[in-house]
Amino acid sequence: MRTPRPARLAVRLLAAAVLVAVAVPGADAAPGTATRAVEGAAERLAASWTAPLSTRGRYVVDADGDRFKLKSGNWAGA
């Protein structure tokens, strides 16, 4: 298993912290603050998102740029 890039890890931790803060019952926050925080986190996540698979020349690569070998199977009765 690969270690996530530091920037991705930071974004994931931030998103998790926002979700925990929103999910805590009785949390003292101004109305709409949680909504703005979630929207801000969603925008940052969308900006950092990369497609899971893409092509580079004749190769299929994953989000980290490593070659990805496609495998398939066939079930004769399906």
All heavy atoms as TSV, in Angstrom:
chain	resi	resn	atom	element	x	y	z
A	1	MET	N	N	0.843	-1.176	0.000
A	1	MET	CA	C	0.000	0.000	0.000
A	1	MET	C	C	0.888	1.239	0.000
A	1	MET	O	O	1.811	1.342	0.774
A	1	MET	CB	C	-0.903	-0.033	1.222
A	1	MET	CG	C	-1.806	1.145	1.333
A	1	MET	SD	S	-2.850	0.989	2.773
A	1	MET	CE	C	-4.358	1.493	2.085
A	2	ARG	N	N	0.589	2.172	-0.853
A	2	ARG	CA	C	1.385	3.387	-0.961
A	2	ARG	C	C	0.971	4.405	0.094
A	2	ARG	O	O	-0.185	4.499	0.457
A	2	ARG	CB	C	1.179	4.017	-2.328
A	2	ARG	CG	C	1.877	3.285	-3.388
A	2	ARG	CD	C	1.768	4.062	-4.679
A	2	ARG	NE	N	1.744	3.057	-5.711
A	2	ARG	CZ	C	0.965	3.064	-6.754
A	2	ARG	NH1	N	0.153	4.043	-6.951
A	2	ARG	NH2	N	1.003	2.093	-7.627
A	3	THR	N	N	1.943	5.174	0.522
A	3	THR	CA	C	1.658	6.270	1.437
A	3	THR	C	C	1.135	7.442	0.618
A	3	THR	O	O	1.723	7.791	-0.392
A	3	THR	CB	C	2.945	6.691	2.170
A	3	THR	OG1	O	3.490	5.538	2.808
A	3	THR	CG2	C	2.655	7.757	3.197
A	4	PRO	N	N	0.012	8.059	1.054
A	4	PRO	CA	C	-0.515	9.187	0.293
A	4	PRO	C	C	0.465	10.355	0.278
A	4	PRO	O	O	1.258	10.526	1.187
A	4	PRO	CB	C	-1.785	9.574	1.041
A	4	PRO	CG	C	-2.043	8.509	2.015
A	4	PRO	CD	C	-0.798	7.728	2.191
A	5	ARG	N	N	0.394	11.141	-0.765
A	5	ARG	CA	C	1.224	12.339	-0.853
A	5	ARG	C	C	0.850	13.267	0.301
A	5	ARG	O	O	-0.302	13.322	0.714
A	5	ARG	CB	C	0.993	13.040	-2.174
A	5	ARG	CG	C	1.481	12.229	-3.341
A	5	ARG	CD	C	1.221	12.976	-4.625
A	5	ARG	NE	N	1.615	12.149	-5.751
A	5	ARG	CZ	C	1.225	12.351	-6.977
A	5	ARG	NH1	N	0.424	13.347	-7.257
A	5	ARG	NH2	N	1.627	11.564	-7.945
A	6	PRO	N	N	1.815	14.034	0.819
A	6	PRO	CA	C	1.532	14.906	1.967
A	6	PRO	C	C	0.370	15.864	1.744
A	6	PRO	O	O	-0.429	16.086	2.640
A	6	PRO	CB	C	2.845	15.663	2.174
A	6	PRO	CG	C	3.884	14.786	1.583
A	6	PRO	CD	C	3.217	14.070	0.448
A	7	ALA	N	N	0.254	16.435	0.549
A	7	ALA	CA	C	-0.843	17.373	0.294
A	7	ALA	C	C	-2.189	16.657	0.341
A	7	ALA	O	O	-3.157	17.165	0.905
A	7	ALA	CB	C	-0.657	18.041	-1.060
A	8	ARG	N	N	-2.246	15.481	-0.231
A	8	ARG	CA	C	-3.497	14.716	-0.201
A	8	ARG	C	C	-3.844	14.320	1.225
A	8	ARG	O	O	-4.994	14.354	1.626
A	8	ARG	CB	C	-3.384	13.466	-1.063
A	8	ARG	CG	C	-3.371	13.750	-2.524
A	8	ARG	CD	C	-3.362	12.474	-3.300
A	8	ARG	NE	N	-3.239	12.744	-4.716
A	8	ARG	CZ	C	-3.105	11.827	-5.626
A	8	ARG	NH1	N	-3.067	10.568	-5.281
A	8	ARG	NH2	N	-3.003	12.151	-6.888
A	9	LEU	N	N	-2.829	13.926	1.979
A	9	LEU	CA	C	-3.053	13.534	3.361
A	9	LEU	C	C	-3.594	14.713	4.157
A	9	LEU	O	O	-4.529	14.567	4.935
A	9	LEU	CB	C	-1.756	13.012	3.981
A	9	LEU	CG	C	-1.842	12.546	5.422
A	9	LEU	CD1	C	-2.835	11.398	5.547
A	9	LEU	CD2	C	-0.478	12.113	5.919
A	10	ALA	N	N	-3.039	15.893	3.933
A	10	ALA	CA	C	-3.504	17.082	4.644
A	10	ALA	C	C	-4.950	17.394	4.293
A	10	ALA	O	O	-5.753	17.729	5.173
A	10	ALA	CB	C	-2.605	18.267	4.319
A	11	VAL	N	N	-5.305	17.267	3.023
A	11	VAL	CA	C	-6.685	17.536	2.601
A	11	VAL	C	C	-7.626	16.513	3.211
A	11	VAL	O	O	-8.709	16.859	3.696
A	11	VAL	CB	C	-6.798	17.528	1.058
A	11	VAL	CG1	C	-8.238	17.560	0.615
A	11	VAL	CG2	C	-6.041	18.709	0.485
A	12	ARG	N	N	-7.220	15.267	3.243
A	12	ARG	CA	C	-8.067	14.221	3.834
A	12	ARG	C	C	-8.248	14.445	5.326
A	12	ARG	O	O	-9.342	14.272	5.858
A	12	ARG	CB	C	-7.455	12.849	3.572
A	12	ARG	CG	C	-7.559	12.436	2.131
A	12	ARG	CD	C	-6.888	11.117	1.880
A	12	ARG	NE	N	-6.912	10.803	0.463
A	12	ARG	CZ	C	-6.193	9.877	-0.096
A	12	ARG	NH1	N	-5.377	9.142	0.624
A	12	ARG	NH2	N	-6.280	9.651	-1.392
A	13	LEU	N	N	-7.179	14.823	6.017
A	13	LEU	CA	C	-7.290	15.088	7.447
A	13	LEU	C	C	-8.187	16.288	7.712
A	13	LEU	O	O	-8.986	16.282	8.652
A	13	LEU	CB	C	-5.903	15.307	8.050
A	13	LEU	CG	C	-5.029	14.062	8.153
A	13	LEU	CD1	C	-3.633	14.439	8.638
A	13	LEU	CD2	C	-5.651	13.041	9.082
A	14	LEU	N	N	-8.069	17.318	6.893
A	14	LEU	CA	C	-8.916	18.486	7.039
A	14	LEU	C	C	-10.386	18.127	6.821
A	14	LEU	O	O	-11.254	18.523	7.595
A	14	LEU	CB	C	-8.500	19.583	6.054
A	14	LEU	CG	C	-9.393	20.825	6.035
A	14	LEU	CD1	C	-9.318	21.541	7.366
A	14	LEU	CD2	C	-8.996	21.743	4.906
A	15	ALA	N	N	-10.657	17.357	5.785
A	15	ALA	CA	C	-12.035	16.944	5.505
A	15	ALA	C	C	-12.588	16.099	6.647
A	15	ALA	O	O	-13.740	16.263	7.058
A	15	ALA	CB	C	-12.096	16.181	4.187
A	16	ALA	N	N	-11.763	15.197	7.184
A	16	ALA	CA	C	-12.204	14.365	8.304
A	16	ALA	C	C	-12.495	15.222	9.529
A	16	ALA	O	O	-13.494	15.005	10.230
A	16	ALA	CB	C	-11.147	13.316	8.617
A	17	ALA	N	N	-11.639	16.215	9.800
A	17	ALA	CA	C	-11.851	17.090	10.947
A	17	ALA	C	C	-13.140	17.890	10.790
A	17	ALA	O	O	-13.895	18.065	11.752
A	17	ALA	CB	C	-10.661	18.025	11.117
A	18	VAL	N	N	-13.412	18.367	9.583
A	18	VAL	CA	C	-14.640	19.122	9.338
A	18	VAL	C	C	-15.844	18.226	9.533
A	18	VAL	O	O	-16.828	18.621	10.175
A	18	VAL	CB	C	-14.633	19.735	7.919
A	18	VAL	CG1	C	-16.001	20.275	7.546
A	18	VAL	CG2	C	-13.590	20.834	7.835
A	19	LEU	N	N	-15.787	17.012	9.029
A	19	LEU	CA	C	-16.920	16.095	9.180
A	19	LEU	C	C	-17.154	15.739	10.638
A	19	LEU	O	O	-18.290	15.640	11.088
A	19	LEU	CB	C	-16.689	14.841	8.345
A	19	LEU	CG	C	-16.766	15.053	6.838
A	19	LEU	CD1	C	-16.413	13.768	6.109
A	19	LEU	CD2	C	-18.136	15.540	6.422
A	20	VAL	N	N	-16.085	15.552	11.392
A	20	VAL	CA	C	-16.233	15.245	12.817
A	20	VAL	C	C	-16.830	16.444	13.543
A	20	VAL	O	O	-17.713	16.299	14.378
A	20	VAL	CB	C	-14.878	14.839	13.432
A	20	VAL	CG1	C	-14.949	14.813	14.947
A	20	VAL	CG2	C	-14.457	13.483	12.899
A	21	ALA	N	N	-16.367	17.638	13.219
A	21	ALA	CA	C	-16.892	18.839	13.869
A	21	ALA	C	C	-18.372	19.029	13.557
A	21	ALA	O	O	-19.145	19.457	14.408
A	21	ALA	CB	C	-16.098	20.057	13.420
A	22	VAL	N	N	-18.775	18.699	12.337
A	22	VAL	CA	C	-20.178	18.851	11.955
A	22	VAL	C	C	-21.031	17.776	12.614
A	22	VAL	O	O	-22.162	18.024	13.000
A	22	VAL	CB	C	-20.320	18.783	10.414
A	22	VAL	CG1	C	-21.768	18.714	9.998
A	22	VAL	CG2	C	-19.650	19.989	9.788
A	23	ALA	N	N	-20.479	16.593	12.787
A	23	ALA	CA	C	-21.247	15.467	13.291
A	23	ALA	C	C	-21.392	15.474	14.812
A	23	ALA	O	O	-22.189	14.726	15.354
A	23	ALA	CB	C	-20.598	14.159	12.847
A	24	VAL	N	N	-20.640	16.297	15.513
A	24	VAL	CA	C	-20.699	16.305	16.970
A	24	VAL	C	C	-21.978	17.001	17.410
A	24	VAL	O	O	-22.172	18.180	17.135
A	24	VAL	CB	C	-19.465	17.030	17.566
A	24	VAL	CG1	C	-19.586	17.155	19.065
A	24	VAL	CG2	C	-18.204	16.309	17.173
A	25	PRO	N	N	-22.870	16.249	18.116
A	25	PRO	CA	C	-24.108	16.886	18.568
A	25	PRO	C	C	-23.810	17.922	19.651
A	25	PRO	O	O	-22.956	17.734	20.495
A	25	PRO	CB	C	-24.936	15.735	19.120
A	25	PRO	CG	C	-24.079	14.545	19.120
A	25	PRO	CD	C	-22.807	14.865	18.429
A	26	GLY	N	N	-24.531	19.017	19.613
A	26	GLY	CA	C	-24.383	20.053	20.621
A	26	GLY	C	C	-23.157	20.918	20.445
A	26	GLY	O	O	-22.783	21.664	21.336
A	27	ALA	N	N	-22.495	20.826	19.327
A	27	ALA	CA	C	-21.311	21.655	19.092
A	27	ALA	C	C	-21.748	23.109	18.997
A	27	ALA	O	O	-22.768	23.431	18.387
A	27	ALA	CB	C	-20.614	21.226	17.812
A	28	ASP	N	N	-20.996	23.985	19.627
A	28	ASP	CA	C	-21.327	25.404	19.622
A	28	ASP	C	C	-20.725	26.065	18.395
A	28	ASP	O	O	-19.537	26.343	18.334
A	28	ASP	CB	C	-20.802	26.085	20.884
A	28	ASP	CG	C	-21.467	25.539	22.134
A	28	ASP	OD1	O	-22.611	25.081	22.016
A	28	ASP	OD2	O	-20.843	25.573	23.215
A	29	ALA	N	N	-21.542	26.294	17.412
A	29	ALA	CA	C	-21.085	26.962	16.194
A	29	ALA	C	C	-22.209	27.859	15.714
A	29	ALA	O	O	-23.387	27.584	15.933
A	29	ALA	CB	C	-20.734	25.948	15.120
A	30	ALA	N	N	-21.839	28.918	15.061
A	30	ALA	CA	C	-22.838	29.829	14.515
A	30	ALA	C	C	-23.584	29.126	13.389
A	30	ALA	O	O	-23.006	28.309	12.670
A	30	ALA	CB	C	-22.156	31.085	13.990
A	31	PRO	N	N	-24.875	29.431	13.226
A	31	PRO	CA	C	-25.622	28.794	12.134
A	31	PRO	C	C	-24.979	29.095	10.788
A	31	PRO	O	O	-24.637	30.229	10.492
A	31	PRO	CB	C	-27.009	29.427	12.228
A	31	PRO	CG	C	-27.099	30.015	13.597
A	31	PRO	CD	C	-25.691	30.317	14.022
A	32	GLY	N	N	-24.811	28.070	9.992
A	32	GLY	CA	C	-24.237	28.233	8.666
A	32	GLY	C	C	-22.732	28.105	8.631
A	32	GLY	O	O	-22.146	27.966	7.572
A	33	THR	N	N	-22.071	28.150	9.787
A	33	THR	CA	C	-20.611	28.024	9.825
A	33	THR	C	C	-20.183	26.654	9.337
A	33	THR	O	O	-19.249	26.528	8.550
A	33	THR	CB	C	-20.082	28.259	11.255
A	33	THR	OG1	O	-20.511	29.537	11.680
A	33	THR	CG2	C	-18.575	28.172	11.301
A	34	ALA	N	N	-20.888	25.625	9.812
A	34	ALA	CA	C	-20.544	24.260	9.413
A	34	ALA	C	C	-20.765	24.072	7.915
A	34	ALA	O	O	-19.964	23.433	7.239
A	34	ALA	CB	C	-21.374	23.254	10.204
A	35	THR	N	N	-21.842	24.658	7.399
A	35	THR	CA	C	-22.127	24.530	5.970
A	35	THR	C	C	-21.024	25.172	5.138
A	35	THR	O	O	-20.558	24.600	4.162
A	35	THR	CB	C	-23.481	25.188	5.642
A	35	THR	OG1	O	-24.481	24.588	6.445
A	35	THR	CG2	C	-23.827	25.021	4.184
A	36	ARG	N	N	-20.570	26.368	5.548
A	36	ARG	CA	C	-19.496	27.033	4.819
A	36	ARG	C	C	-18.202	26.242	4.921
A	36	ARG	O	O	-17.444	26.161	3.956
A	36	ARG	CB	C	-19.296	28.454	5.356
A	36	ARG	CG	C	-20.388	29.407	4.899
A	36	ARG	CD	C	-20.034	30.845	5.223
A	36	ARG	NE	N	-19.888	31.082	6.656
A	36	ARG	CZ	C	-20.882	31.379	7.489
A	36	ARG	NH1	N	-22.111	31.445	7.042
A	36	ARG	NH2	N	-20.653	31.601	8.770
A	37	ALA	N	N	-17.941	25.637	6.084
A	37	ALA	CA	C	-16.722	24.848	6.257
A	37	ALA	C	C	-16.751	23.623	5.357
A	37	ALA	O	O	-15.742	23.277	4.731
A	37	ALA	CB	C	-16.555	24.438	7.710
A	38	VAL	N	N	-17.896	22.967	5.276
A	38	VAL	CA	C	-18.018	21.778	4.434
A	38	VAL	C	C	-17.892	22.160	2.963
A	38	VAL	O	O	-17.226	21.479	2.191
A	38	VAL	CB	C	-19.353	21.042	4.708
A	38	VAL	CG1	C	-19.603	19.971	3.677
A	38	VAL	CG2	C	-19.343	20.448	6.107
A	39	GLU	N	N	-18.515	23.273	2.569
A	39	GLU	CA	C	-18.412	23.718	1.179
A	39	GLU	C	C	-16.971	24.059	0.824
A	39	GLU	O	O	-16.494	23.739	-0.260
A	39	GLU	CB	C	-19.315	24.932	0.938
A	39	GLU	CG	C	-20.790	24.596	0.921
A	39	GLU	CD	C	-21.670	25.833	0.864
A	39	GLU	OE1	O	-21.133	26.963	0.932
A	39	GLU	OE2	O	-22.885	25.668	0.751
A	40	GLY	N	N	-16.253	24.717	1.741
A	40	GLY	CA	C	-14.848	25.046	1.504
A	40	GLY	C	C	-14.002	23.795	1.375
A	40	GLY	O	O	-13.132	23.695	0.504
A	41	ALA	N	N	-14.265	22.804	2.246
A	41	ALA	CA	C	-13.516	21.544	2.174
A	41	ALA	C	C	-13.840	20.825	0.871
A	41	ALA	O	O	-12.949	20.241	0.243
A	41	ALA	CB	C	-13.852	20.669	3.368
A	42	ALA	N	N	-15.096	20.867	0.451
A	42	ALA	CA	C	-15.493	20.204	-0.793
A	42	ALA	C	C	-14.798	20.848	-1.992
A	42	ALA	O	O	-14.354	20.148	-2.910
A	42	ALA	CB	C	-17.004	20.264	-0.967
A	43	GLU	N	N	-14.679	22.178	-1.985
A	43	GLU	CA	C	-14.000	22.859	-3.093
A	43	GLU	C	C	-12.518	22.491	-3.134
A	43	GLU	O	O	-11.956	22.272	-4.205
A	43	GLU	CB	C	-14.158	24.375	-2.945
A	43	GLU	CG	C	-15.558	24.860	-3.234
A	43	GLU	CD	C	-15.736	26.339	-2.929
A	43	GLU	OE1	O	-14.738	27.007	-2.606
A	43	GLU	OE2	O	-16.878	26.805	-3.014
A	44	ARG	N	N	-11.870	22.414	-1.958
A	44	ARG	CA	C	-10.456	22.040	-1.931
A	44	ARG	C	C	-10.266	20.589	-2.383
A	44	ARG	O	O	-9.309	20.278	-3.090
A	44	ARG	CB	C	-9.884	22.240	-0.530
A	44	ARG	CG	C	-9.665	23.716	-0.198
A	44	ARG	CD	C	-8.944	23.891	1.109
A	44	ARG	NE	N	-9.707	23.451	2.265
A	44	ARG	CZ	C	-10.686	24.142	2.844
A	44	ARG	NH1	N	-11.018	25.321	2.378
A	44	ARG	NH2	N	-11.321	23.662	3.892
A	45	LEU	N	N	-11.178	19.711	-1.980
A	45	LEU	CA	C	-11.083	18.320	-2.415
A	45	LEU	C	C	-11.284	18.204	-3.924
A	45	LEU	O	O	-10.578	17.450	-4.594
A	45	LEU	CB	C	-12.106	17.460	-1.682
A	45	LEU	CG	C	-11.784	17.136	-0.236
A	45	LEU	CD1	C	-12.962	16.444	0.427
A	45	LEU	CD2	C	-10.547	16.282	-0.137
A	46	ALA	N	N	-12.231	18.950	-4.464
A	46	ALA	CA	C	-12.483	18.901	-5.905
A	46	ALA	C	C	-11.281	19.431	-6.680
A	46	ALA	O	O	-10.939	18.906	-7.746
A	46	ALA	CB	C	-13.731	19.708	-6.253
A	47	ALA	N	N	-10.610	20.449	-6.146
A	47	ALA	CA	C	-9.451	21.015	-6.836
A	47	ALA	C	C	-8.264	20.056	-6.821
A	47	ALA	O	O	-7.452	20.041	-7.742
A	47	ALA	CB	C	-9.050	22.337	-6.190
A	48	SER	N	N	-8.163	19.219	-5.783
A	48	SER	CA	C	-7.023	18.314	-5.670
A	48	SER	C	C	-7.305	16.938	-6.280
A	48	SER	O	O	-6.419	16.092	-6.317
A	48	SER	CB	C	-6.639	18.138	-4.202
A	48	SER	OG	O	-7.656	17.437	-3.504
A	49	TRP	N	N	-8.525	16.712	-6.760
A	49	TRP	CA	C	-8.898	15.399	-7.267
A	49	TRP	C	C	-8.230	15.130	-8.610
A	49	TRP	O	O	-8.154	15.997	-9.466
A	49	TRP	CB	C	-10.412	15.321	-7.440
A	49	TRP	CG	C	-10.881	13.974	-7.865
A	49	TRP	CD1	C	-11.116	12.909	-7.072
A	49	TRP	CD2	C	-11.184	13.548	-9.197
A	49	TRP	NE1	N	-11.536	11.851	-7.810
A	49	TRP	CE2	C	-11.581	12.210	-9.120
A	49	TRP	CE3	C	-11.133	14.159	-10.434
A	49	TRP	CZ2	C	-11.948	11.472	-10.237
A	49	TRP	CZ3	C	-11.497	13.422	-11.553
A	49	TRP	CH2	C	-11.905	12.106	-11.445
A	50	THR	N	N	-7.734	13.916	-8.761
A	50	THR	CA	C	-7.212	13.479	-10.053
A	50	THR	C	C	-7.933	12.196	-10.434
A	50	THR	O	O	-8.318	11.410	-9.567
A	50	THR	CB	C	-5.696	13.201	-10.003
A	50	THR	OG1	O	-5.447	12.225	-8.991
A	50	THR	CG2	C	-4.913	14.461	-9.714
A	51	ALA	N	N	-8.115	11.999	-11.716
A	51	ALA	CA	C	-8.798	10.803	-12.186
A	51	ALA	C	C	-8.006	9.566	-11.769
A	51	ALA	O	O	-6.782	9.582	-11.771
A	51	ALA	CB	C	-8.941	10.844	-13.703
A	52	PRO	N	N	-8.698	8.475	-11.399
A	52	PRO	CA	C	-7.979	7.280	-10.953
A	52	PRO	C	C	-7.130	6.642	-12.051
A	52	PRO	O	O	-6.062	6.134	-11.777
A	52	PRO	CB	C	-9.067	6.336	-10.475
A	52	PRO	CG	C	-10.343	6.889	-10.980
A	52	PRO	CD	C	-10.131	8.328	-11.305
A	53	LEU	N	N	-7.587	6.685	-13.287
A	53	LEU	CA	C	-6.826	6.130	-14.402
A	53	LEU	C	C	-6.820	7.120	-15.560
A	53	LEU	O	O	-7.795	7.813	-15.803
A	53	LEU	CB	C	-7.439	4.806	-14.891
A	53	LEU	CG	C	-7.420	3.642	-13.913
A	53	LEU	CD1	C	-8.134	2.440	-14.526
A	53	LEU	CD2	C	-6.011	3.273	-13.517
A	54	SER	N	N	-5.708	7.173	-16.265
A	54	SER	CA	C	-5.602	8.002	-17.462
A	54	SER	C	C	-4.566	7.353	-18.375
A	54	SER	O	O	-4.041	6.291	-18.071
A	54	SER	CB	C	-5.200	9.431	-17.103
A	54	SER	OG	O	-3.943	9.438	-16.464
A	55	THR	N	N	-4.288	7.980	-19.491
A	55	THR	CA	C	-3.296	7.428	-20.408
A	55	THR	C	C	-2.116	8.372	-20.528
A	55	THR	O	O	-2.251	9.581	-20.433
A	55	THR	CB	C	-3.896	7.193	-21.808
A	55	THR	OG1	O	-4.413	8.417	-22.305
A	55	THR	CG2	C	-4.993	6.149	-21.765
A	56	ARG	N	N	-0.965	7.782	-20.724
A	56	ARG	CA	C	0.259	8.537	-20.990
A	56	ARG	C	C	0.938	7.796	-22.136
A	56	ARG	O	O	1.544	6.749	-21.930
A	56	ARG	CB	C	1.143	8.574	-19.748
A	56	ARG	CG	C	2.379	9.430	-19.963
A	56	ARG	CD	C	3.127	9.702	-18.690
A	56	ARG	NE	N	2.298	10.532	-17.819
A	56	ARG	CZ	C	2.285	10.415	-16.487
A	56	ARG	NH1	N	3.029	9.528	-15.892
A	56	ARG	NH2	N	1.515	11.190	-15.773
A	57	GLY	N	N	0.760	8.359	-23.332
A	57	GLY	CA	C	1.266	7.656	-24.502
A	57	GLY	C	C	0.459	6.393	-24.732
A	57	GLY	O	O	-0.752	6.418	-24.785
A	58	ARG	N	N	1.142	5.268	-24.811
A	58	ARG	CA	C	0.426	4.007	-25.029
A	58	ARG	C	C	0.122	3.265	-23.739
A	58	ARG	O	O	-0.420	2.167	-23.753
A	58	ARG	CB	C	1.247	3.101	-25.950
A	58	ARG	CG	C	2.549	2.636	-25.362
A	58	ARG	CD	C	3.309	1.781	-26.349
A	58	ARG	NE	N	4.541	1.299	-25.757
A	58	ARG	CZ	C	4.976	0.055	-25.878
A	58	ARG	NH1	N	4.302	-0.804	-26.596
A	58	ARG	NH2	N	6.096	-0.301	-25.312
A	59	TYR	N	N	0.457	3.861	-22.593
A	59	TYR	CA	C	0.271	3.198	-21.309
A	59	TYR	C	C	-0.923	3.761	-20.550
A	59	TYR	O	O	-1.231	4.944	-20.633
A	59	TYR	CB	C	1.519	3.352	-20.431
A	59	TYR	CG	C	2.750	2.736	-21.035
A	59	TYR	CD1	C	3.790	3.524	-21.496
A	59	TYR	CD2	C	2.869	1.364	-21.161
A	59	TYR	CE1	C	4.918	2.966	-22.064
A	59	TYR	CE2	C	3.993	0.793	-21.723
A	59	TYR	CZ	C	5.016	1.598	-22.166
A	59	TYR	OH	O	6.122	1.036	-22.734
A	60	VAL	N	N	-1.588	2.888	-19.782
A	60	VAL	CA	C	-2.611	3.316	-18.837
A	60	VAL	C	C	-1.890	3.511	-17.514
A	60	VAL	O	O	-1.145	2.642	-17.068
A	60	VAL	CB	C	-3.725	2.252	-18.704
A	60	VAL	CG1	C	-4.731	2.662	-17.655
A	60	VAL	CG2	C	-4.408	2.027	-20.041
A	61	VAL	N	N	-2.097	4.665	-16.884
A	61	VAL	CA	C	-1.409	4.976	-15.625
A	61	VAL	C	C	-2.438	5.323	-14.556
A	61	VAL	O	O	-3.552	5.757	-14.844
A	61	VAL	CB	C	-0.405	6.139	-15.795
A	61	VAL	CG1	C	0.720	5.755	-16.739
A	61	VAL	CG2	C	-1.091	7.385	-16.291
A	62	ASP	N	N	-2.050	5.113	-13.292
A	62	ASP	CA	C	-2.924	5.485	-12.186
A	62	ASP	C	C	-2.698	6.941	-11.806
A	62	ASP	O	O	-1.962	7.664	-12.465
A	62	ASP	CB	C	-2.740	4.538	-10.993
A	62	ASP	CG	C	-1.339	4.582	-10.406
A	62	ASP	OD1	O	-0.549	5.456	-10.782
A	62	ASP	OD2	O	-1.044	3.720	-9.550
A	63	ALA	N	N	-3.329	7.386	-10.733
A	63	ALA	CA	C	-3.258	8.791	-10.336
A	63	ALA	C	C	-1.842	9.234	-9.985
A	63	ALA	O	O	-1.512	10.405	-10.091
A	63	ALA	CB	C	-4.188	9.043	-9.157
A	64	ASP	N	N	-0.985	8.303	-9.572
A	64	ASP	CA	C	0.391	8.644	-9.223
A	64	ASP	C	C	1.328	8.576	-10.415
A	64	ASP	O	O	2.523	8.828	-10.280
A	64	ASP	CB	C	0.901	7.704	-8.124
A	64	ASP	CG	C	0.135	7.897	-6.831
A	64	ASP	OD1	O	-0.248	9.043	-6.539
A	64	ASP	OD2	O	-0.077	6.903	-6.117
A	65	GLY	N	N	0.826	8.182	-11.593
A	65	GLY	CA	C	1.647	8.097	-12.788
A	65	GLY	C	C	2.305	6.746	-12.986
A	65	GLY	O	O	3.106	6.566	-13.900
A	66	ASP	N	N	1.982	5.781	-12.116
A	66	ASP	CA	C	2.542	4.436	-12.262
A	66	ASP	C	C	1.733	3.652	-13.287
A	66	ASP	O	O	0.508	3.780	-13.362
A	66	ASP	CB	C	2.513	3.700	-10.915
A	66	ASP	CG	C	3.350	4.404	-9.864
A	66	ASP	OD1	O	4.387	4.978	-10.225
A	66	ASP	OD2	O	2.956	4.368	-8.687
A	67	ARG	N	N	2.437	2.806	-14.074
A	67	ARG	CA	C	1.743	1.995	-15.082
A	67	ARG	C	C	0.744	1.068	-14.412
A	67	ARG	O	O	0.983	0.520	-13.350
A	67	ARG	CB	C	2.747	1.187	-15.892
A	67	ARG	CG	C	3.454	2.050	-16.908
A	67	ARG	CD	C	4.478	1.306	-17.707
A	67	ARG	NE	N	3.925	0.158	-18.390
A	67	ARG	CZ	C	4.638	-0.712	-19.085
A	67	ARG	NH1	N	5.933	-0.537	-19.194
A	67	ARG	NH2	N	4.073	-1.726	-19.681
A	68	PHE	N	N	-0.397	0.897	-15.063
A	68	PHE	CA	C	-1.483	0.085	-14.540
A	68	PHE	C	C	-1.820	-0.961	-15.586
A	68	PHE	O	O	-2.080	-0.628	-16.741
A	68	PHE	CB	C	-2.708	0.980	-14.275
A	68	PHE	CG	C	-3.855	0.272	-13.645
A	68	PHE	CD1	C	-3.906	0.098	-12.284
A	68	PHE	CD2	C	-4.887	-0.215	-14.418
A	68	PHE	CE1	C	-4.972	-0.547	-11.688
A	68	PHE	CE2	C	-5.959	-0.869	-13.846
A	68	PHE	CZ	C	-6.002	-1.034	-12.476
A	69	LYS	N	N	-1.762	-2.227	-15.211
A	69	LYS	CA	C	-2.059	-3.296	-16.157
A	69	LYS	C	C	-3.517	-3.702	-16.000
A	69	LYS	O	O	-3.958	-4.098	-14.923
A	69	LYS	CB	C	-1.163	-4.501	-15.895
A	69	LYS	CG	C	-1.362	-5.619	-16.909
A	69	LYS	CD	C	-0.424	-6.766	-16.642
A	69	LYS	CE	C	0.778	-6.590	-17.527
A	69	LYS	NZ	N	1.692	-7.735	-17.466
A	70	LEU	N	N	-4.279	-3.570	-17.076
A	70	LEU	CA	C	-5.678	-3.966	-17.068
A	70	LEU	C	C	-5.783	-5.473	-17.244
A	70	LEU	O	O	-5.136	-6.049	-18.108
A	70	LEU	CB	C	-6.442	-3.256	-18.193
A	70	LEU	CG	C	-6.543	-1.745	-18.074
A	70	LEU	CD1	C	-7.161	-1.176	-19.341
A	70	LEU	CD2	C	-7.382	-1.374	-16.874
A	71	LYS	N	N	-6.575	-6.088	-16.398
A	71	LYS	CA	C	-6.835	-7.520	-16.489
A	71	LYS	C	C	-8.339	-7.709	-16.583
A	71	LYS	O	O	-9.107	-6.919	-16.047
A	71	LYS	CB	C	-6.300	-8.243	-15.255
A	71	LYS	CG	C	-4.805	-8.161	-15.129
A	71	LYS	CD	C	-4.335	-8.926	-13.934
A	71	LYS	CE	C	-2.819	-8.806	-13.795
A	71	LYS	NZ	N	-2.314	-9.576	-12.660
A	72	SER	N	N	-8.749	-8.758	-17.243
A	72	SER	CA	C	-10.179	-8.998	-17.356
A	72	SER	C	C	-10.441	-10.494	-17.285
A	72	SER	O	O	-9.544	-11.314	-17.388
A	72	SER	CB	C	-10.711	-8.436	-18.682
A	72	SER	OG	O	-10.129	-9.145	-19.759
A	73	GLY	N	N	-11.686	-10.808	-17.107
A	73	GLY	CA	C	-12.108	-12.199	-17.066
A	73	GLY	C	C	-13.449	-12.324	-17.763
A	73	GLY	O	O	-14.137	-11.343	-18.004
A	74	ASN	N	N	-13.801	-13.546	-18.086
A	74	ASN	CA	C	-15.055	-13.768	-18.771
A	74	ASN	C	C	-15.701	-15.001	-18.154
A	74	ASN	O	O	-15.058	-16.004	-17.899
A	74	ASN	CB	C	-14.810	-13.996	-20.261
A	74	ASN	CG	C	-16.101	-14.074	-21.045
A	74	ASN	OD1	O	-17.156	-13.738	-20.509
A	74	ASN	ND2	N	-16.019	-14.514	-22.273
A	75	TRP	N	N	-16.973	-14.883	-17.897
A	75	TRP	CA	C	-17.722	-16.006	-17.337
A	75	TRP	C	C	-18.645	-16.478	-18.449
A	75	TRP	O	O	-19.532	-15.759	-18.885
A	75	TRP	CB	C	-18.501	-15.553	-16.126
A	75	TRP	CG	C	-19.187	-16.642	-15.375
A	75	TRP	CD1	C	-19.421	-17.914	-15.769
A	75	TRP	CD2	C	-19.705	-16.526	-14.056
A	75	TRP	NE1	N	-20.062	-18.599	-14.800
A	75	TRP	CE2	C	-20.257	-17.774	-13.728
A	75	TRP	CE3	C	-19.766	-15.507	-13.138
A	75	TRP	CZ2	C	-20.857	-18.027	-12.509
A	75	TRP	CZ3	C	-20.378	-15.748	-11.914
A	75	TRP	CH2	C	-20.910	-16.987	-11.609
A	76	ALA	N	N	-18.455	-17.698	-18.898
A	76	ALA	CA	C	-19.133	-18.191	-20.094
A	76	ALA	C	C	-20.657	-18.211	-19.981
A	76	ALA	O	O	-21.339	-18.216	-20.975
A	76	ALA	CB	C	-18.625	-19.586	-20.428
A	77	GLY	N	N	-21.200	-18.201	-18.795
A	77	GLY	CA	C	-22.662	-18.270	-18.673
A	77	GLY	C	C	-23.311	-16.946	-18.310
A	77	GLY	O	O	-24.525	-16.876	-18.161
A	78	ALA	N	N	-22.534	-15.913	-18.165
A	78	ALA	CA	C	-23.106	-14.655	-17.659
A	78	ALA	C	C	-23.709	-13.812	-18.747
A	78	ALA	O	O	-23.350	-13.753	-19.847
A	78	ALA	CB	C	-22.027	-13.846	-16.958
